[in-house]
Amino acid sequence: MAGGSAAIETLDELVRHERRLIALRWMGAALGASLIAAGWFWPRPGDTLLVLVVGEILMIVLAAGNGLLARGVRESGSIGELRSIGHRSLLLDGVVLIGVVWLYSASPNDTTWIVLFVLALEVGLREGIRGAVLVIALLWLTESAREVYLAHTFPDRGFVVVDLVFRCGVGSIIALVAGISRRSMDQQAERLVETARAETIAREKAAAQEAELRRSFDALREADAKRRLLLSRLTDARDDERHRIAGDVHDDPLQKVVAAAMRVDVLAKEPLSEHTLETVEALRDSLRLAIDSLRYLLFELRPPILKHAGLEAALRALVEQGEFTADVEIMSELATEPAYEARLAAFRIAQEALANARKHAKADHIDVVLTERDDGLLTRISDDGVGFSDDLVDVELQGHIGLTEMRERAEMAGGWCLVQSLAQIGTRVEFWIPSEVTSIPEAEKSLL
């Protein structure tokens, strides 16, 4: 590489560089042809017919070589081949241009030596600083020899040091500037290559990280799909078991307790002693409490009112049949009832939240608000009970199956559930369920 540079050139870069040098050689050929052509119209000393003809032939050779070079550049298929073509063209240019300068050395005042500046420019641009040093040496050697020849041929002229220094000095400056420019281009090419290489490495790393993130995301999505499917199956199994237990309780234990209560009622109408009558009355009260408890249990397990009368009515029935010491106020802003699956999910979550408030909150007042939001059902249950600190929220969510079930049931239905509480201030449970609860997709079901 020029000037000892370690620039890495691609085939496209070399092709563009050679095309620029081709344009420079056409300029040199045009300059030489114009200087030679001037001799046909304004003959100078030494402009014989042979000199003019040979000069034109040299320009034709230079033009033909330039044309062949352009064709070779278009057809080259490798960096080595392209560099070989460039070196051969440089050798041709040097021979032709130096030949033209010596051809017109018959006149001491001839200015055809200007074409050597084109050679200095080309070598500097092609080979960099190293080429510039070589062409400078060649200029001084050629022009010194030519100055000796002119001094010998024209004794009156003598050896003009000023002319020699001027020609070689200007040529040297041109060669050095061209060499420095080539080195700057090489350094810029190096920076561009390093930048491109760094960008390529960065893109590869980013692509690898993106692929890894995508794999992690797919794994998490698959795990979440499996978790949702398991929750769905668990919830379905739990609801089926609730229905089965409710049916069994209704068909057997409840009927037997009701029958026993009826027999006790009949027995209480018989003439009995005061002590026996008191015992029968206590037994009848116990049976009635048992019947109420069993009916409340049936309602909790399978509330038929939820399907026929809606969510608000089901919650009011739940509160009325429950043993709530707090004042429970239910307010509904629903214009229409959501789908049954959404009602069932919301009822189960609200049922658990109300049970927690009844058992643990020690609240005086409980508010239940049902509203519509974002094509879904937003439910807010708040109390003014003892609450618990924020530090205990995660512990409760992890250790209390009811709170965990509320969150998982909401997420399984496509919604969310938030529990907020402050010690001695109260607790608020807020959850959102979409109006249309979709089932687990078949693609997710196939994961198990």
N, C-alpha and C positions, 0 to 999 in steps of 0.2 A: 504494500500500500504506500501511497505517496508520502514522502517526507517521514517515513518510519511510522506513520499513523496506523492504528489498529482498527480503523473503521471497518465495519462489516457492511458490504455493499450487496444489494440484491440485483438480480438481472434487470429488473425494471429501472432501478436507479442508474445502472451503467448505460442502459439504452438511452435514457434521457440525457445523460452526460455526453455520450458520443454524438447525439444529434445536435447538441449545442456546439460541440467542436466541429462538426460538419459545417454548420453555419459559419463558424469562424474561418474554416478553410476556403469556403466559397468567397468569403470577403477577401482573403489573401489572394486567391486566384483572380478575382475581379481587379484588385489593386495592381497586381503584376501585369495583367492583360492591358489595363489602361495606360500604365507607364510604357509598356512596349509599343502599344498602338500609337502613342504620341510621336514615336520616331518616324512613323509613316507620313505624318503631316508636318511635323516640325523636326526635321533631321538634326541630330546632334553629332558632334565629332565621334566617329567610330560606328555610327548607325549604318552599317553596310547592309546590303540585302541579305547576306548570309546570317548576320547577327539577328536581324529582325525575324527572319524565318525560323531560326533555331529558337529564339525567344518565344515565338508563338507556339512552336511545337511543344516546348516545355510547359506552357500554360495549358495546352490541350491535354498533355499527359497528366498534369495536376488535376484538371477538371474530370478527366476520365477516372483517375484514381479516387477522386472524391465521390463520383457516382457509384463506383464499385463498392466503396466503403459504405455508402448509404444502403445499398442493396444487402451487403453482408450484415449490417446492423439489423435490418428488418428480418433476415432469415436466421440469425444466430439463435442457438438454443441453449447456450450455457455461458456462464461468466468467463470461463477460460477461453472459449472460442471468441467471445467479444473482445477480451483484452488482447488476444493475439492479432485480431483485425486492427485494433487501434494502434498497436506497436508497429505493424507493417505500414500503415498509412502515415505514421509519424516519420518513419525512415524515408518514405517516398517524398514527403513534404520537405524534409531537411535537404535531401539530394537536389530536388528541383529548385528550391529557393536559393540555396547556396550557388547552384549552377547559374541561375539567372544573374545573381550579384556579380559573379566572376565574369560572366559573358559580357556584361556592360561595364567592365573595368577599363575598357579602351578609352573612356573619357574620364578625366580626373574630376569633372564637375557633375557626373551623372548621379541621380538620386534614387536609382533602382534599389540601392541597399536598404531602403525603407521596408521592403518585404521581409527583411530579417526580423523586424519587430513582431510580425505576425507569427513567425516561427517561435520567437521567445515567449509570446503569449500562449501559444498552443502547448508548448512543452511544459510551461509552468502550470497551466490549468490541468494538464493530463497527469503529470508526475509529481506535482507538489514542489516542496522546497528542494528535495534532492534533484529533481529534473531542472529546477531553476538554476542551481549551482552548476550543473553540467552544461546547460545551454549558455550560461554566462561565460564559462571557460571556452566553449566553442566559438562564441562571438568574438572574444578577445583574440583567440588564435587565428580565426579566419580574417578578421579585420586588420590584425597586425600584419599578417602575410600579405593581404591585399594592399595595405599602405606601403609596405616595402616594395611591392610590385609597381605601384603608381610612382613612388619616388625614383625607381630605377628607369621606368619608361619615360617619365617626364621630369628630367633633371631640374628644370626651372621651378617646378612645384616643390620638390623636396619632400621630406618626411614631416607631415603636418600632425603634430601630437594632439593639437586641439581638436581637429576633426576626428581623430581616432578615439579620443576620450569622450567626445560628444556622442558618437555613434554607439560605442560600446556602453557608455554610461546610461544612455536612454534605454538601450536594449536590456541592460542589467536591471534597471528599475522596473521595467515592464515585466521581466521574468520573475523578479522577487515578489512584486505585487500579486502576480498571477499565482505563484507558489503559495504565498500566504493565504490567498483567497481559497485555494484548493484545500489547504490544511484546515481553514475555518469551516469549509463545507464538510470535510471529513469529521471534524469534531462535532458539528451539528448533527451529522448523520449518526455518529456514535450516540449522542444524547437521545436522538429520536428512537434509535434502536433500543437503547436501554429503557427509555420510557415505554416503548411498545412491549418490551419484554416484561417490564414490571406490571404493565396493565394486563398482559396475558396471564401472568402469575396470579395477579389479584382476581382476575375474572375466573381463573381455574379454582382458586381458593373459595371465591364466592359461590361458584357453581357447586363445589363439593359441600360447602356449608349449607347451601340451599337444599341439595339432595339429602343431606343428613337431617336437616330440619323437616324436610318433607317426609322422610322415613319415620322420624319421631312423631310427627303429626299424625301420619297414617296409623302408627302403632297406638297412639293415644286415642285416636278416633275409634279404632277397632276395639280397644279396651273399654272405652266409654259405651260403645254399642253393645258389647257383651254385658256390661254392667246394667245398662238400661233394659236389656232383654231379660236378664236375671231378675231385676226388680219387677218388671212387668209380669213375669211368670209367678214370682213370689206374691205380688199383689193379687193377681187373678186367683192363685191358689188360696190366699187368705180370704178373699171375698167368697169364693166357692165354699170354703170351710165355714164361714160365717152363716151363709145361707143354709148349709146342711145342719149346722148346730141349731139355728133358729127353727128349722123345720122339725128337728128331733125334740127340741124343748117344747114347741107348740103342740106337737102330736102326742107326747107322752107325759113328761113331768108336769107341764102346766095343766093338762086335762085332769091328771090325777089329783093335783092340788085343788083344782076347782071342784072336783067331785067330792073330795074330802071336806071342803068348806061347805058344800051343800048339805052333806050329811050332818055336819056340826050344827048348821042352821036348823035342821029338822030336830036334832037332839035337843037344841036349846028350847024348843017349844014344848018338850015333855015336862011333866011335873018332876022337878029335881030339888034336892036339898040346896040350901043357900050356898054351901061350900062347893058342891058339885057344879052349880050354875056358874059360880065365879070362875071355876076352872074351865068350863066350856066357853065362856065369854073370852077368857084370855087366849084359849086355843083358837077361837074364831078370829080374833084380832091378829094373831100370829100368822094364820093362814091367809088373811087378807093382805098383810104386809108381804108375805111370800109371793102371792099372786101379783101384787104391784111390782115387786122386784123382778119377777120373771117377765112380766109384760114390758118393763123398761129395758130389760136385757134383750128381749126380742126386738124392741124398737132400735136399740143400738146396733144389733146385729144386722137387721134388715128393715129399714124404715120404709114402709110402703107409701107413706105420705110424700116422700121425696119425689117419687115418680109421677104421682097424680096431682099434687098441689104445689110443688116447687120447693126451692131451697129455703126461702124465708119461712114458709110454713113448717118445713121439717126442723129448722133450727128452733123455732118457737116451741114446737112439740117436745124437742129434746130438752129445752130449758124447763118447760112446765113439768116434765116427768122426772127431771133430775132434782137432786137435793142441793139446790143452790141457796146459800145464805146471803149472797150479794144480790144487788138489784141489777138485773140483766136487761139492757135495752137493745133491741134489734131494729135497725133502720135499713130499708132496702130502697135503692135508687135504680133498680133494674127495670128497664122498659119491657124487656122480654126475657124469658127464662133461657139460659144456655142449654146446650145438649145434655142429655141425661148423664153421659160419661163425665162431662165437666162438672155437673151438679154433684155427682157421686164423689169425685175427687175433692171438690171444695168442701162437701159435707164432712168427709172423713178427716180432713185437715182441721176444719173448725171444731169438730167433735173432740179431737185430741187437745186443741188449744183451750177449749172451754173446760175440759176435764182437768188439765193442768192448773187453770185458774181456780177451779173449784177446790182442788185438793191442796194446792201449795200457796196460792197468792195471798190468801187472807184479805181479799179485796172487799170494799164496800160497794163498788160500782164496776160493772163490766159493760163496755160498748161494743156492739157488733155492727159494722157498716158494710153493706154490699153495694158496689158501684160497677159501672161498665167503663172499661178503659182499653184502648188499643185492641179492639175486637176480642176482648176477653173479660173475665170476671175478676175484679180486684176486691179482696176481702181484707178488712182491717179489724182485729180484735184487740182491744186495749183494756187494761185494768189499772186500778190505783192501789194495787197490793204492795207487798213487801219487796217484790222484784229481786234481782240479784245483780252483782257487779259484773262489769265487762270482762273481768278476768275469768269469770266462771262460765261465760257463754260457750267457749270451745269445749270446756269440760262437760257441760251439760249436753251439748250437741253430740259429743262422742259417747258419753256414758248413759244418757237418757234415751231409751229406744223410741219414746214418743216424739221428742223433738227431731230426732234423726229421721223418723218415718215421715213426719210432716214435710221436711225438706226433700226427701227422696221421692215422695209421692208427687209433689209439685213438679219437680224436675222431670219425672217420668211422663207426666202429662204435657210436658213442653213449656212449663212455666217456671216460677221461682218462689222461694219462701225466705223471708227475713225475720229474725227474732232479735228484738232490741229490748234491753232492760237496764234499769238503774236501781240500785239498792234503795229501799224506802221510798221510791218514786212510782214504780210500777213496771209493767211489761207490755210490749206491743208486738203482736204477731201480724205480719202483713204478707199476703201471698197473692199471686196472680196466676190464673189458669185460662188458657185460650178457650173461646166459646165452643170450638169444635176440637175435641181431643182426638188426635189421630193415633192409630195403633202403631206398634213398632214395625218399620218397613220390613218387607220380606228379605231384602238384602242383608239386614242386620240379623234377622232370625237365622239366616244360613250360617252365621258365624259360629253357632254352637251346634 
